[in-house]
Amino acid sequence: MIRRIAPDVPIVDVTHGIVRHGIRHGALVLAASLPYMPVGVHVAVVDPQVGSERRAVAVRCADGRLLVGPDNGVLSLAWDRPGGAVEAIDISRSPHRLEPVSATFHGRDLFAPVAAHLAAGAELAEAGDPIDAGGLVVLELPSARVEGGEAVAHALVVDRFGNVALDLRHEHLLELGLTLGSRVSVEGPGGRREGTVVQTFADVPPGELLLYEDAWDAVALAINRGDAAADLALRPDDELRIAPAT
């Protein structure tokens, strides 16, 4: 659809690997990817409520980026880094949409056509009806904390290798006195294991647990050539406790 409407517009296909119905997974990937992408029109479609009363929106960020997708939180983590959402349009009845609109395929009939027209130079105000940007659905993430000499963290995303991105940040590790080379105790639903704080997988032998900062600056768990999620029985939202090993 984008090629048909705007054949000269370059398309960067970021991923089709979002877990099914994974609104938060899509939101995290979009937010992490956006700083590495040129300013343009960014489409994200993770839409388990397609065909319901959820709104379809286009959002202008402070730096000029346009985000297009369902108003279910999938866009909400992405507009913070570019300075916040400064303008929003309800595109559910956009004049740019494909008619008739399928009840179950808004990616093809609504989001892609609107994005293509915007990328080709159409004005945002003409794409639909203005709405209050402050009323957009915002995704709530769990929040890690340090208490009693340990961090209480949560699994955010599990990738296909079994690596587990956490809501833990570098400053939490420093608060616990954990630096490169530190031994660490990790306790999750599947039990307790010890690992090492390192920079990369090869810094520990195969089969060993490691705690590292991933490519998106999140603290993550992995097992070198293994599956940390399976080993610790971790799924998104699960709580785990991390502390210096004794």
C-alpha positions as CSV (number, residue, x, y, z in Angstrom):
1,M,0.0,0.0,0.0
2,I,2.8,2.4,0.8
3,R,4.5,1.6,-2.5
4,R,1.3,2.1,-4.4
5,I,0.6,5.6,-2.8
6,A,4.1,6.9,-2.5
7,P,6.4,4.8,-4.7
8,D,9.4,7.0,-4.2
9,V,9.3,7.1,-0.4
10,P,12.1,4.9,1.1
11,I,10.8,2.2,3.5
12,V,12.8,0.8,6.4
13,D,11.2,-2.4,7.7
14,V,12.3,-2.7,11.3
15,T,10.8,-6.0,12.4
16,H,8.0,-8.5,12.0
17,G,9.2,-10.3,15.1
18,I,7.0,-8.8,17.7
19,V,5.4,-11.5,19.8
20,R,1.7,-12.0,19.1
21,H,-0.5,-9.5,20.9
22,G,2.7,-8.0,22.3
23,I,1.8,-4.3,22.7
24,R,4.5,-3.7,25.2
25,H,7.1,-5.6,23.2
26,G,6.2,-3.5,20.2
27,A,6.3,-0.3,22.2
28,L,9.8,-1.1,23.6
29,V,11.2,-2.0,20.2
30,L,9.8,1.2,18.7
31,A,11.2,3.3,21.5
32,A,14.6,1.7,21.3
33,S,14.8,1.9,17.5
34,L,13.6,5.5,17.0
35,P,16.9,7.3,18.0
36,Y,18.7,5.4,15.3
37,M,16.3,6.2,12.5
38,P,16.0,9.3,10.5
39,V,13.1,11.7,11.2
40,G,10.1,10.6,9.2
41,V,6.8,8.7,9.5
42,H,7.0,5.7,11.8
43,V,4.3,3.1,11.7
44,A,3.7,0.5,14.4
45,V,0.9,-2.0,14.3
46,V,0.4,-4.3,17.2
47,D,-3.4,-4.3,17.3
48,P,-5.2,-7.1,19.2
49,Q,-8.2,-4.7,19.6
50,V,-8.6,-4.2,15.8
51,G,-12.2,-3.6,14.9
52,S,-13.1,-2.4,18.4
53,E,-13.7,1.2,19.5
54,R,-10.0,1.8,20.1
55,R,-8.8,4.9,18.2
56,A,-6.4,5.0,15.3
57,V,-4.0,7.9,15.6
58,A,-1.2,9.9,14.1
59,V,1.1,11.8,16.6
60,R,3.6,14.5,15.9
61,C,6.6,14.5,18.2
62,A,8.5,17.7,19.2
63,D,11.3,16.9,16.8
64,G,9.0,16.5,13.8
65,R,8.6,12.7,13.7
66,L,5.2,11.3,13.0
67,L,4.0,8.2,14.7
68,V,1.1,6.2,13.2
69,G,-0.7,3.3,14.8
70,P,-3.5,2.2,17.2
71,D,-4.0,4.2,20.3
72,N,-3.4,1.3,22.7
73,G,0.0,2.3,24.1
74,V,2.2,0.9,21.3
75,L,3.3,4.4,20.4
76,S,3.5,5.8,23.9
77,L,7.1,4.9,24.9
78,A,8.5,6.3,21.6
79,W,7.4,9.9,21.9
80,D,9.4,10.7,25.1
81,R,12.9,10.7,23.6
82,P,11.9,13.1,20.7
83,G,10.6,15.6,23.2
84,G,7.0,14.4,23.7
85,A,3.8,14.3,21.8
86,V,2.8,17.8,20.6
87,E,-0.1,17.1,18.3
88,A,-2.4,14.2,17.8
89,I,-5.0,13.3,15.1
90,D,-7.7,10.6,15.2
91,I,-7.3,9.0,11.8
92,S,-10.1,6.4,12.2
93,R,-12.1,8.2,9.5
94,S,-9.2,9.7,7.6
95,P,-9.8,10.8,4.0
96,H,-6.6,8.9,3.2
97,R,-7.9,5.5,4.3
98,L,-8.6,2.7,1.8
99,E,-12.3,2.1,1.2
100,P,-13.9,-0.2,2.2
101,V,-11.9,-0.6,5.4
102,S,-11.6,-4.2,6.5
103,A,-12.7,-4.8,10.1
104,T,-9.6,-6.8,10.8
105,F,-6.8,-5.4,8.6
106,H,-6.3,-1.8,9.6
107,G,-2.5,-2.1,8.9
108,R,-3.3,-2.4,5.2
109,D,-6.5,-0.2,4.9
110,L,-5.8,2.6,7.4
111,F,-2.3,2.9,8.9
112,A,-0.3,2.2,5.8
113,P,-2.3,4.6,3.5
114,V,-2.3,7.4,6.1
115,A,1.4,7.0,6.7
116,A,2.1,7.0,3.0
117,H,0.2,10.2,2.4
118,L,2.0,11.9,5.3
119,A,5.4,10.7,4.0
120,A,4.5,12.1,0.6
121,G,3.9,15.5,2.1
122,A,0.2,15.6,3.2
123,E,-0.5,17.8,6.2
124,L,-1.2,16.1,9.5
125,A,-4.2,18.3,10.2
126,E,-5.8,17.0,7.0
127,A,-5.4,13.4,7.9
128,G,-8.2,13.2,10.5
129,D,-9.8,14.9,13.5
130,P,-7.7,16.7,16.1
131,I,-7.6,15.2,19.6
132,D,-5.9,16.1,22.9
133,A,-2.4,14.6,22.9
134,G,-2.6,14.4,26.7
135,G,-5.5,11.9,26.3
136,L,-3.5,9.3,24.4
137,V,-3.2,5.9,25.9
138,V,0.1,5.6,27.8
139,L,1.7,2.2,28.6
140,E,2.6,1.7,32.2
141,L,5.8,-0.3,32.8
142,P,6.8,-2.0,36.0
143,S,9.5,-0.2,38.0
144,A,12.7,-1.7,39.5
145,R,13.7,-0.8,43.0
146,V,16.6,-1.4,45.3
147,E,15.8,-2.5,48.9
148,G,17.6,-4.4,51.6
149,G,20.8,-4.8,49.6
150,E,19.1,-6.3,46.5
151,A,17.3,-5.1,43.4
152,V,13.7,-6.2,42.8
153,A,13.4,-6.2,39.0
154,H,11.0,-7.4,36.3
155,A,11.3,-9.1,33.0
156,L,10.2,-6.8,30.2
157,V,11.0,-8.7,27.0
158,V,12.2,-12.2,26.2
159,D,13.9,-12.5,22.8
160,R,14.1,-15.6,20.6
161,F,17.4,-16.6,22.2
162,G,16.0,-16.5,25.7
163,N,17.8,-13.3,26.7
164,V,15.7,-11.3,29.2
165,A,15.6,-7.5,29.1
166,L,14.9,-6.1,32.6
167,D,13.6,-2.8,33.9
168,L,16.9,-2.5,35.7
169,R,19.3,0.3,34.8
170,H,23.0,0.9,35.2
171,E,22.5,3.1,38.2
172,H,20.7,0.3,40.1
173,L,23.8,-1.9,39.6
174,L,26.1,0.9,40.9
175,E,23.8,1.3,44.0
176,L,24.3,-2.4,44.7
177,G,28.1,-2.0,44.2
178,L,28.0,-4.3,41.1
179,T,30.6,-3.5,38.4
180,L,32.3,-5.5,35.6
181,G,33.5,-8.8,37.0
182,S,31.2,-8.8,40.0
183,R,29.6,-12.1,40.9
184,V,25.8,-11.8,41.2
185,S,23.0,-13.8,42.6
186,V,19.8,-14.0,40.5
187,E,16.6,-15.5,41.9
188,G,13.5,-16.0,39.7
189,P,10.5,-18.2,39.5
190,G,12.7,-21.1,38.4
191,G,15.1,-20.8,41.3
192,R,18.4,-19.2,42.1
193,R,21.6,-19.0,40.0
194,E,24.8,-17.1,40.2
195,G,26.3,-15.3,37.3
196,T,28.8,-12.5,36.4
197,V,28.4,-8.9,35.4
198,V,30.2,-8.6,32.0
199,Q,30.2,-6.7,28.8
200,T,29.4,-9.5,26.3
201,F,28.5,-13.2,26.1
202,A,32.0,-14.4,25.4
203,D,33.2,-13.0,28.7
204,V,31.9,-16.1,30.4
205,P,32.2,-19.8,29.5
206,P,29.3,-21.5,27.6
207,G,26.4,-22.4,29.9
208,E,27.2,-19.6,32.3
209,L,24.7,-16.9,33.4
210,L,25.7,-13.3,32.7
211,L,24.2,-9.8,33.5
212,Y,25.0,-7.2,30.9
213,E,23.8,-4.0,29.3
214,D,22.2,-4.8,26.0
215,A,22.2,-2.8,22.7
216,W,19.3,-0.6,24.0
217,D,21.0,0.3,27.3
218,A,18.8,-2.0,29.4
219,V,20.3,-4.4,31.9
220,A,19.6,-8.0,30.6
221,L,20.2,-11.6,31.6
222,A,21.5,-14.2,29.3
223,I,23.3,-17.6,29.3
224,N,26.2,-17.9,26.9
225,R,24.9,-20.2,24.2
226,G,21.9,-21.0,26.3
227,D,18.4,-19.8,27.3
228,A,18.2,-17.7,30.4
229,A,14.4,-17.4,30.3
230,A,13.9,-21.1,30.2
231,D,16.6,-21.8,32.8
232,L,15.0,-19.3,35.3
233,A,11.4,-19.9,34.2
234,L,11.1,-16.2,33.3
235,R,8.2,-14.7,31.4
236,P,7.4,-11.0,30.8
237,D,6.2,-9.3,34.1
238,D,7.9,-11.9,36.3
239,E,9.7,-10.5,39.3
240,L,13.3,-11.5,40.1
241,R,15.8,-10.5,42.8
242,I,19.4,-9.5,42.0
243,A,22.1,-9.1,44.6
244,P,25.8,-9.4,45.0
245,A,26.7,-13.0,45.4
246,T,28.0,-14.0,48.9
